[in-house]
């Protein structure tokens, strides 16, 4: 481990869009997804709003057709949340898909997706496995919508939380792989790179990675904040 301690940033100074600390903001790193046609709807459990390592919110923020709908918290306690009913999002002009590995799920492949002649709306529950299952069961609008799951792929690169099993991937990884089918491999790669930058910046902030090891580097503002806080590595250089 090169870094002895993590930068002491003000935890309250966070970007409202990407949720990263402002000095580590990822918004300038958002890819250009202006050509995509798939809509992304993230149904997020309210407890995930409290975690700084949630990845679904990052995907929804970066996606031009992204929607985030909060569930599990009464509206009067969270008036700023997007509580738009799913019935307003699922229109006849789009083919909705629910991304969740339920018993009735089919593998999402280019061949299977080619049967539809409408742009897609990808609906993704975001929370623990138990919370995600409840979202799928408790949303009446989701009844009858095809459930899709990912084909087996590479192990997760999410090193910020423990996944329930080796086959699990985090939300943005799942979204990236699904969009790779629906929108093409370049879109998948761009989302995965954004995700890797998020992970790297968190690990840099924890003192686990050096800035040279981080994809895309670390913003100069963050380096200066680390210097100001007195956070240097063993060689006397900023992290």
The 8 nearest C-alpha neighbors of each residue, nearest first, counted from 0:
[[1, 2, 207, 208, 3, 206, 209, 232],
 [0, 2, 209, 232, 3, 208, 207, 233],
 [3, 1, 206, 232, 4, 0, 207, 238],
 [4, 2, 232, 206, 1, 5, 233, 0],
 [5, 3, 206, 2, 6, 230, 205, 232],
 [4, 6, 206, 205, 204, 7, 230, 3],
 [7, 5, 225, 204, 8, 230, 4, 228],
 [8, 6, 228, 5, 9, 225, 230, 224],
 [9, 7, 6, 10, 224, 20, 225, 12],
 [8, 10, 11, 12, 7, 20, 13, 21],
 [9, 11, 12, 8, 13, 20, 7, 21],
 [12, 10, 9, 13, 20, 8, 21, 14],
 [13, 11, 10, 9, 20, 21, 14, 8],
 [14, 12, 20, 21, 19, 18, 11, 15],
 [13, 15, 18, 21, 16, 19, 17, 20],
 [14, 16, 18, 17, 13, 19, 21, 12],
 [15, 17, 14, 18, 60, 26, 57, 19],
 [16, 18, 57, 19, 14, 15, 25, 26],
 [19, 17, 14, 15, 13, 16, 20, 51],
 [20, 18, 24, 13, 17, 14, 23, 21],
 [21, 19, 13, 23, 22, 12, 24, 14],
 [20, 22, 13, 24, 14, 23, 12, 19],
 [21, 23, 221, 220, 20, 24, 218, 224],
 [22, 24, 20, 21, 19, 221, 218, 25],
 [25, 23, 21, 19, 22, 26, 20, 14],
 [24, 26, 28, 27, 17, 23, 29, 19],
 [25, 27, 28, 29, 24, 17, 16, 61],
 [28, 26, 25, 29, 24, 30, 17, 61],
 [29, 27, 25, 26, 30, 193, 24, 196],
 [28, 30, 26, 27, 61, 31, 25, 193],
 [31, 29, 32, 28, 189, 61, 190, 193],
 [30, 32, 33, 29, 34, 63, 189, 61],
 [31, 33, 34, 35, 30, 63, 62, 186],
 [32, 34, 31, 35, 63, 36, 62, 30],
 [35, 33, 32, 36, 31, 63, 182, 37],
 [36, 34, 32, 33, 37, 182, 63, 38],
 [35, 37, 118, 38, 34, 119, 182, 64],
 [38, 36, 119, 120, 118, 35, 39, 121],
 [37, 39, 120, 64, 121, 65, 119, 36],
 [40, 38, 65, 121, 120, 64, 66, 122],
 [41, 39, 66, 122, 65, 67, 121, 123],
 [40, 42, 67, 123, 43, 122, 66, 124],
 [43, 41, 124, 68, 125, 69, 67, 123],
 [42, 44, 125, 69, 41, 124, 70, 68],
 [43, 45, 70, 126, 46, 47, 71, 69],
 [44, 46, 47, 48, 69, 71, 70, 72],
 [47, 45, 48, 44, 49, 50, 126, 71],
 [48, 46, 49, 45, 50, 44, 126, 53],
 [49, 47, 46, 45, 50, 44, 53, 51],
 [48, 50, 47, 46, 51, 45, 53, 52],
 [51, 49, 47, 52, 48, 53, 46, 18],
 [50, 52, 53, 49, 18, 19, 48, 47],
 [51, 53, 50, 54, 159, 160, 201, 198],
 [54, 52, 51, 50, 55, 47, 56, 57],
 [55, 53, 57, 171, 56, 170, 52, 58],
 [56, 54, 58, 170, 171, 57, 53, 59],
 [57, 55, 59, 58, 54, 60, 53, 17],
 [56, 58, 60, 54, 55, 17, 59, 61],
 [59, 57, 55, 61, 56, 60, 171, 62],
 [58, 60, 65, 56, 62, 57, 61, 66],
 [61, 59, 57, 58, 62, 56, 16, 17],
 [60, 62, 58, 59, 29, 57, 63, 30],
 [61, 63, 65, 59, 64, 60, 58, 32],
 [64, 62, 65, 61, 32, 33, 60, 38],
 [65, 63, 38, 62, 39, 66, 37, 36],
 [64, 66, 39, 59, 62, 63, 40, 38],
 [67, 65, 40, 41, 39, 59, 68, 64],
 [66, 68, 41, 40, 42, 81, 59, 69],
 [69, 67, 42, 81, 82, 43, 41, 66],
 [70, 68, 43, 45, 44, 42, 80, 82],
 [69, 71, 44, 72, 45, 43, 68, 42],
 [70, 72, 45, 44, 73, 69, 46, 43],
 [73, 71, 70, 45, 74, 76, 77, 69],
 [72, 74, 76, 75, 77, 71, 70, 78],
 [73, 75, 77, 76, 78, 72, 80, 82],
 [76, 74, 77, 73, 78, 72, 79, 80],
 [77, 75, 74, 73, 78, 72, 79, 80],
 [76, 78, 74, 79, 75, 80, 73, 72],
 [79, 77, 74, 80, 75, 76, 81, 82],
 [80, 78, 77, 81, 74, 82, 76, 75],
 [81, 79, 78, 77, 82, 69, 68, 74],
 [82, 80, 68, 83, 69, 67, 79, 66],
 [83, 81, 68, 80, 84, 69, 74, 70],
 [82, 84, 81, 85, 68, 87, 88, 86],
 [85, 83, 86, 87, 82, 88, 68, 140],
 [84, 86, 88, 87, 140, 89, 83, 141],
 [85, 87, 84, 88, 89, 140, 90, 83],
 [88, 86, 85, 84, 89, 90, 83, 140],
 [89, 87, 85, 86, 90, 84, 83, 120],
 [90, 88, 86, 87, 85, 95, 93, 91],
 [89, 91, 92, 93, 88, 87, 86, 94],
 [92, 90, 93, 89, 94, 117, 95, 88],
 [91, 93, 90, 117, 94, 118, 89, 119],
 [94, 92, 118, 117, 119, 91, 90, 95],
 [93, 95, 119, 117, 120, 118, 96, 92],
 [96, 94, 120, 119, 121, 93, 144, 89],
 [97, 95, 121, 145, 122, 146, 144, 120],
 [96, 98, 146, 122, 99, 147, 123, 121],
 [99, 97, 147, 123, 148, 146, 122, 96],
 [98, 100, 148, 101, 97, 147, 146, 123],
 [101, 99, 148, 104, 147, 102, 98, 146],
 [100, 102, 104, 103, 99, 146, 148, 147],
 [103, 101, 104, 100, 105, 146, 99, 148],
 [104, 102, 101, 146, 105, 100, 147, 145],
 [103, 105, 146, 147, 101, 102, 100, 148],
 [106, 104, 147, 148, 107, 146, 103, 145],
 [107, 105, 148, 147, 149, 150, 108, 104],
 [106, 108, 147, 149, 148, 105, 111, 112],
 [107, 109, 111, 110, 106, 112, 180, 150],
 [110, 108, 112, 111, 180, 113, 107, 181],
 [109, 111, 113, 108, 112, 114, 107, 180],
 [110, 112, 108, 113, 109, 114, 107, 106],
 [113, 111, 109, 114, 110, 115, 108, 107],
 [112, 114, 110, 115, 111, 109, 116, 108],
 [115, 113, 112, 111, 116, 110, 109, 117],
 [116, 114, 113, 117, 112, 94, 118, 111],
 [115, 117, 114, 118, 113, 94, 93, 112],
 [118, 116, 93, 115, 94, 119, 92, 91],
 [119, 117, 93, 37, 36, 94, 116, 120],
 [120, 118, 94, 37, 93, 95, 121, 38],
 [119, 121, 95, 38, 37, 39, 94, 96],
 [120, 122, 39, 96, 95, 40, 38, 119],
 [123, 121, 40, 97, 96, 41, 98, 39],
 [122, 124, 41, 98, 42, 97, 40, 125],
 [125, 123, 42, 131, 43, 41, 134, 126],
 [126, 124, 43, 42, 131, 123, 44, 55],
 [127, 125, 130, 44, 131, 43, 47, 128],
 [126, 128, 130, 129, 131, 125, 44, 132],
 [127, 129, 131, 130, 132, 126, 125, 163],
 [130, 128, 132, 127, 131, 133, 126, 134],
 [129, 131, 127, 133, 132, 126, 128, 134],
 [132, 130, 134, 128, 124, 133, 126, 129],
 [133, 131, 129, 135, 130, 134, 128, 136],
 [132, 134, 136, 130, 131, 135, 137, 129],
 [133, 135, 131, 137, 132, 136, 138, 130],
 [134, 136, 132, 133, 137, 138, 131, 141],
 [137, 135, 133, 134, 138, 132, 139, 141],
 [136, 138, 134, 135, 133, 139, 141, 132],
 [137, 139, 140, 141, 136, 135, 134, 142],
 [140, 138, 141, 142, 137, 136, 135, 85],
 [139, 141, 138, 142, 86, 85, 143, 144],
 [142, 140, 139, 144, 138, 143, 135, 97],
 [143, 141, 140, 144, 139, 138, 136, 135],
 [142, 144, 141, 145, 140, 146, 139, 95],
 [143, 145, 141, 142, 96, 146, 95, 97],
 [146, 144, 96, 97, 143, 147, 104, 95],
 [147, 145, 104, 97, 98, 96, 99, 144],
 [148, 146, 104, 105, 98, 107, 106, 97],
 [149, 147, 100, 106, 99, 107, 104, 98],
 [150, 148, 106, 107, 151, 177, 147, 176],
 [149, 151, 106, 152, 148, 107, 108, 176],
 [152, 150, 149, 153, 166, 154, 148, 106],
 [151, 153, 150, 154, 149, 166, 176, 155],
 [152, 154, 155, 151, 166, 156, 168, 167],
 [155, 153, 166, 156, 152, 165, 168, 167],
 [154, 156, 168, 157, 153, 167, 169, 172],
 [157, 155, 158, 154, 195, 168, 198, 172],
 [156, 158, 155, 159, 169, 160, 198, 168],
 [157, 159, 160, 156, 198, 161, 155, 202],
 [158, 160, 157, 52, 198, 161, 201, 202],
 [161, 159, 158, 162, 157, 52, 169, 53],
 [160, 162, 163, 159, 158, 157, 164, 165],
 [161, 163, 164, 167, 160, 165, 168, 169],
 [164, 162, 161, 167, 165, 166, 128, 168],
 [165, 163, 166, 167, 162, 161, 168, 155],
 [164, 166, 167, 154, 162, 163, 155, 168],
 [165, 167, 164, 154, 168, 155, 151, 152],
 [168, 166, 164, 165, 162, 163, 155, 169],
 [167, 169, 155, 172, 173, 170, 166, 154],
 [168, 170, 172, 171, 173, 157, 167, 54],
 [171, 169, 173, 55, 172, 54, 174, 168],
 [170, 172, 174, 55, 54, 173, 169, 58],
 [171, 173, 175, 169, 170, 174, 168, 176],
 [174, 172, 170, 176, 171, 175, 177, 168],
 [173, 175, 171, 177, 172, 176, 178, 170],
 [174, 176, 187, 172, 178, 173, 177, 190],
 [177, 175, 179, 173, 178, 174, 187, 172],
 [178, 176, 174, 179, 180, 175, 173, 181],
 [179, 177, 181, 175, 182, 180, 176, 187],
 [178, 180, 183, 187, 184, 176, 177, 182],
 [179, 181, 178, 177, 109, 183, 182, 108],
 [180, 182, 178, 179, 183, 177, 109, 112],
 [183, 181, 178, 179, 180, 186, 35, 184],
 [182, 184, 179, 185, 180, 186, 181, 178],
 [183, 185, 179, 187, 186, 188, 182, 180],
 [186, 184, 188, 187, 183, 189, 179, 182],
 [187, 185, 189, 184, 188, 183, 179, 190],
 [188, 186, 179, 175, 184, 190, 185, 189],
 [187, 189, 191, 185, 186, 190, 184, 192],
 [190, 188, 186, 192, 191, 187, 185, 30],
 [191, 189, 193, 187, 192, 188, 175, 194],
 [190, 192, 194, 188, 193, 189, 195, 187],
 [191, 193, 195, 189, 194, 190, 188, 196],
 [194, 192, 190, 196, 191, 195, 189, 197],
 [193, 195, 191, 197, 192, 196, 190, 198],
 [196, 194, 192, 198, 197, 193, 199, 191],
 [197, 195, 199, 193, 194, 198, 214, 200],
 [196, 198, 194, 200, 195, 199, 201, 193],
 [197, 199, 195, 201, 196, 200, 202, 194],
 [200, 198, 202, 196, 213, 201, 197, 203],
 [201, 199, 203, 197, 202, 198, 204, 196],
 [200, 202, 204, 198, 203, 199, 197, 205],
 [201, 203, 205, 199, 207, 204, 200, 208],
 [204, 202, 208, 200, 206, 205, 201, 207],
 [203, 205, 201, 5, 202, 206, 6, 200],
 [206, 204, 5, 202, 203, 207, 201, 4],
 [205, 207, 5, 2, 203, 4, 204, 208],
 [206, 208, 202, 205, 203, 0, 2, 209],
 [209, 207, 203, 202, 206, 212, 210, 1],
 [208, 210, 212, 211, 238, 203, 1, 2],
 [209, 211, 213, 212, 216, 217, 238, 208],
 [212, 210, 209, 213, 216, 214, 208, 217],
 [211, 213, 210, 209, 208, 214, 216, 199],
 [214, 212, 216, 199, 210, 211, 215, 209],
 [213, 215, 216, 196, 212, 199, 195, 192],
 [216, 214, 213, 217, 196, 211, 28, 218],
 [215, 217, 213, 214, 210, 211, 218, 212],
 [216, 218, 210, 219, 215, 221, 213, 200],
 [219, 217, 220, 221, 23, 222, 216, 22],
 [218, 220, 222, 221, 223, 217, 22, 224],
 [221, 219, 223, 218, 222, 22, 224, 23],
 [222, 220, 22, 224, 219, 223, 218, 23],
 [221, 223, 219, 225, 224, 220, 226, 237],
 [224, 222, 226, 220, 225, 221, 227, 219],
 [225, 223, 221, 227, 222, 226, 220, 228],
 [224, 226, 6, 222, 230, 228, 223, 227],
 [227, 225, 223, 229, 228, 224, 230, 237],
 [226, 228, 224, 229, 225, 223, 230, 222],
 [227, 229, 225, 226, 230, 224, 7, 6],
 [230, 228, 226, 227, 231, 225, 6, 237],
 [229, 231, 225, 228, 226, 6, 237, 4],
 [232, 230, 237, 236, 235, 238, 229, 226],
 [231, 233, 2, 235, 234, 236, 238, 3],
 [232, 234, 235, 231, 2, 3, 1, 236],
 [235, 233, 232, 236, 231, 237, 1, 2],
 [236, 234, 231, 232, 233, 237, 230, 238],
 [235, 237, 231, 234, 232, 238, 233, 226],
 [236, 238, 231, 226, 232, 222, 230, 225],
 [237, 209, 232, 231, 210, 2, 236, 222]]
